[in-house]
Amino acid sequence: MTSRIGAGVIATVAVALLVTACGGSGVGDPEGVADSDGDIEVAFDLPDYFPSDFYLPPEMTIKSVTRVESAGMIALTGTFESGDPAAIQEKMVSGLREAGYELLVDDDIAVFVRNGVGRVRVRTSVFLGELTLSVDIDSWTDDQLDEMRNQFAEEITVPGRATAELGDERLDADGECILRGSSRSFHAEDVSITIQIDETKDPVYVYADVTMPDGKVFTIDAAEPSDYDSSPKQLSATGEMAEYNNEAAGTVPFSITATCDG
């Protein structure tokens, strides 16, 4: 249930949003409110724009659902007659994970991501004497969510090996792969071969260098596009390399393929 109000009271609604996001009991109008442009809207039952697959405990009473459309934000507040905050929070985390939401942080405030929904933050606490659940949903793009996944991804180091072909020369080297979400790299033990691919960047960051047995170092220009492939099992790149500090010598074709264990 919603109704509309004049733009002059938007500030009042914004204050109400902050209160309800922290676990308040709404702004007092049982019919709900919205600004005259339809940008800010407060409802007191579950509106159509709230994600249909979102888990909510059946014993919870919804106090308010606030949407700020221009900011891509939804905030829900609900209360419980009784219960333990930690147990309710655990139930929320379990329910959202079962619904397909990806848990990134399981702390006082649990953080989830879901493509098509956005970033979700959930907190259960006692606020003004009431056992309160607060939910904040930010409508981030899938690219933004992938970047966040990468930030929270665990860094894994596994053994690897690589082959580099530079002109008519071929090098093979053992080393290690460092894998963190969509950011992956291989570094040879003897520093002869390096390849780094970070798909969270736009454009994708691709870097490679090769150190030849005679000590000459060849690198690619990371600002120039290169053909690449990247997965937790294998990294590869092809293109042109130039000798470090000797660009006058021109470029030579290269290809590097690194295979990662695990």
C-alpha positions as a printed Julia matrix, in Angstrom:
262×3 Matrix{Float64}:
  0.0     0.0     0.0
  1.45    3.37   -1.01
  0.42    6.97   -1.53
  2.18   10.09   -2.83
  3.35   13.27   -1.15
  4.8    16.52   -2.37
  8.49   16.9    -3.18
  8.83   19.35   -0.3
  8.77   16.55    2.25
 11.37   14.38    0.56
 13.85   15.28    3.27
 11.4    13.97    5.89
 11.06   10.7     4.04
 14.85   10.43    3.71
 15.15   10.75    7.48
 12.5     8.06    7.87
 14.5     5.85    5.52
 17.54    6.12    7.76
 15.45    5.26   10.81
 13.76    2.25    9.22
 17.01    0.97    7.76
 18.35    0.8    11.29
 15.29   -1.04   12.55
 12.63    1.61   13.25
  8.9     0.97   13.0
  8.06    3.04    9.93
  6.97    6.65    9.5
  3.48    6.27   10.9
  1.28    6.51    7.77
 -0.38    3.09    7.38
 -0.99    3.75    3.69
  2.67    4.39    2.87
  4.24    7.44    1.21
  6.09    8.42   -1.96
  7.47   11.68   -3.32
  5.7    13.41   -6.2
  8.2    12.09   -8.79
  7.81    8.52   -7.55
 11.49    8.42   -6.58
 11.09    7.66   -2.87
  8.44    5.19   -1.83
  7.65    3.59    1.54
  5.32    0.59    1.8
  4.15   -1.34    4.83
  3.64   -4.68    3.19
  5.82   -6.53    0.66
  5.69   -4.57   -2.65
  6.05   -6.01   -6.14
  9.5    -4.5    -6.62
 10.96   -6.51   -3.72
 12.86   -9.6    -5.0
 10.37  -12.46   -5.21
 12.99  -15.11   -4.32
 14.18  -13.32   -1.18
 13.96  -15.39    2.0
 12.18  -13.79    4.96
 11.28  -15.6     8.21
  7.51  -16.25    8.28
  7.27  -15.18   11.93
  8.58  -11.69   11.11
  6.27   -8.66   10.95
  7.17   -6.25    8.15
  7.34   -2.7     9.46
  8.41   -0.87    6.29
  9.91   -1.3     2.83
 11.55    1.82    1.42
 12.72    2.31   -2.16
 14.83    5.17   -3.51
 14.59    4.49   -7.23
 17.2     7.02   -8.36
 19.76    5.47   -6.0
 18.78    1.89   -6.82
 18.24    1.13   -3.15
 15.64   -0.86   -1.21
 15.54   -1.06    2.6
 13.3    -3.44    4.56
 12.69   -3.46    8.28
 10.89   -6.2    10.21
 10.43   -7.12   13.85
  9.94  -10.29   15.92
  7.92  -10.78   19.08
 10.65  -12.98   20.56
 13.79  -14.85   19.64
 17.57  -14.72   19.69
 19.27  -12.26   17.3
 22.12  -14.64   16.5
 19.74  -17.51   15.76
 17.57  -15.33   13.52
 20.65  -14.04   11.69
 21.86  -17.6    11.16
 18.42  -18.55    9.83
 18.51  -15.59    7.41
 21.96  -16.54    6.13
 20.9   -20.15    5.61
 17.63  -19.18    3.94
 19.22  -16.73    1.52
 21.97  -19.17    0.58
 19.36  -21.84   -0.15
 17.53  -19.26   -2.3
 20.66  -18.81   -4.42
 22.2   -15.71   -2.86
 26.01  -15.84   -2.71
 27.42  -15.13    0.75
 30.57  -13.0     0.76
 30.75  -11.92    4.41
 29.2   -13.71    7.39
 29.66  -11.25   10.22
 27.53   -8.88   12.3
 26.26   -7.65    8.93
 26.01  -10.48    6.4
 26.79   -9.45    2.81
 25.4   -11.3    -0.22
 25.44  -10.76   -3.97
 23.07  -12.02   -6.63
 23.1   -11.17  -10.32
 19.9    -9.41  -11.29
 19.3    -8.3    -7.69
 22.49   -6.61   -6.45
 24.39   -6.36   -3.21
 22.41   -7.38   -0.12
 23.22   -6.58    3.52
 21.37   -8.24    6.39
 21.56   -7.51   10.12
 19.55   -8.75   13.1
 19.76   -6.74   16.32
 17.81   -5.26   19.21
 16.9    -1.67   18.3
 14.86    0.58   20.58
 13.77   -2.45   22.55
 12.57   -4.41   19.52
 14.15   -7.47   17.94
 14.71   -6.11   14.44
 15.8    -7.39   11.05
 17.25   -4.81    8.63
 17.79   -5.56    4.94
 19.5    -3.21    2.46
 19.56   -4.02   -1.26
 21.72   -2.0    -3.66
 20.92   -2.57   -7.34
 24.46   -3.0    -8.61
 25.29   -4.16  -12.11
 26.63   -7.66  -12.7
 30.04   -6.15  -13.49
 30.07   -4.33  -10.15
 29.1    -7.55   -8.38
 31.88   -9.45  -10.14
 34.37   -6.85   -8.95
 33.08   -7.23   -5.41
 33.31  -11.02   -5.65
 36.92  -10.62   -6.71
 37.67   -8.32   -3.76
 36.38  -10.91   -1.3
 37.68  -13.98   -3.12
 40.24  -16.1    -1.31
 43.72  -15.95   -2.8
 44.93  -19.42   -3.76
 48.49  -20.32   -4.75
 49.04  -23.57   -6.66
 51.96  -25.06   -8.62
 52.04  -24.33  -12.32
 54.16  -24.49  -15.44
 54.37  -22.34  -18.54
 55.62  -22.36  -22.1
 56.62  -19.17  -23.88
 57.34  -18.84  -27.58
 59.08  -15.63  -28.6
 59.92  -15.45  -32.26
 61.85  -18.67  -32.96
 62.74  -19.21  -29.28
 60.88  -21.44  -26.84
 61.14  -21.46  -23.04
 59.61  -23.81  -20.47
 59.46  -22.99  -16.77
 57.97  -24.23  -13.51
 56.47  -21.78  -11.05
 53.26  -20.95   -9.26
 49.83  -19.64  -10.15
 48.15  -17.05   -7.93
 44.38  -17.24   -8.31
 41.98  -14.74   -6.79
 38.55  -14.7    -8.35
 38.87  -13.36  -11.88
 42.4   -12.08  -11.24
 44.97  -14.76  -12.14
 48.72  -14.87  -12.72
 51.68  -17.18  -13.24
 55.24  -16.44  -12.1
 58.16  -18.69  -13.02
 60.61  -19.68  -10.28
 63.5   -18.42  -12.39
 61.53  -15.25  -13.35
 61.78  -16.24  -17.02
 58.02  -16.13  -17.67
 55.28  -13.95  -16.21
 51.64  -13.62  -17.23
 48.9   -11.7   -15.44
 45.22  -11.44  -16.44
 42.67   -9.45  -14.44
 39.16   -9.71  -15.87
 37.69   -7.38  -13.24
 39.29   -4.43  -15.02
 37.65   -2.63  -17.93
 39.3    -3.14  -20.3
 40.71   -6.47  -19.13
 44.26   -6.08  -17.84
 46.74   -8.38  -19.63
 50.47   -8.3   -18.92
 53.31  -10.67  -19.83
 57.07  -10.66  -19.93
 59.8   -13.1   -20.91
 63.45  -13.1   -19.8
 65.68  -14.84  -22.31
 68.76  -16.92  -21.33
 71.03  -14.05  -22.49
 69.34  -11.71  -19.99
 67.25   -9.73  -22.46
 63.77   -8.92  -21.18
 60.77   -8.67  -23.48
 57.45   -7.22  -22.39
 54.07   -6.37  -23.82
 52.4    -2.99  -23.58
 49.63   -3.56  -21.04
 47.73   -0.6   -22.48
 47.48   -2.31  -25.86
 44.88   -5.05  -26.47
 46.14   -8.64  -26.51
 44.39  -11.91  -27.25
 43.99  -13.9   -24.04
 42.19  -16.75  -22.33
 41.81  -17.16  -18.59
 40.43  -19.84  -16.27
 41.49  -21.3   -12.91
 43.21  -24.08  -14.86
 44.96  -22.19  -17.65
 46.14  -18.74  -18.69
 47.26  -17.79  -22.17
 48.09  -14.68  -24.17
 49.33  -13.93  -27.67
 50.47  -10.76  -29.35
 53.61   -8.68  -29.81
 56.51   -8.05  -27.42
 59.31   -5.53  -27.48
 62.71   -5.67  -25.79
 62.71   -3.65  -22.61
 64.48   -0.29  -23.09
 65.14   -1.11  -26.75
 61.94   -0.31  -28.58
 63.93    0.67  -31.67
 64.58   -3.04  -32.22
 60.91   -3.5   -33.1
 58.49   -6.15  -31.93
 58.39   -9.93  -32.15
 55.36  -12.25  -31.94
 54.86  -14.17  -28.72
 52.56  -16.69  -27.11
 52.47  -17.84  -23.48
 50.43  -20.67  -22.02
 50.47  -21.39  -18.27
 48.78  -24.42  -16.73
 47.74  -24.37  -13.06
 47.31  -27.4   -10.79
 44.47  -27.84   -8.39
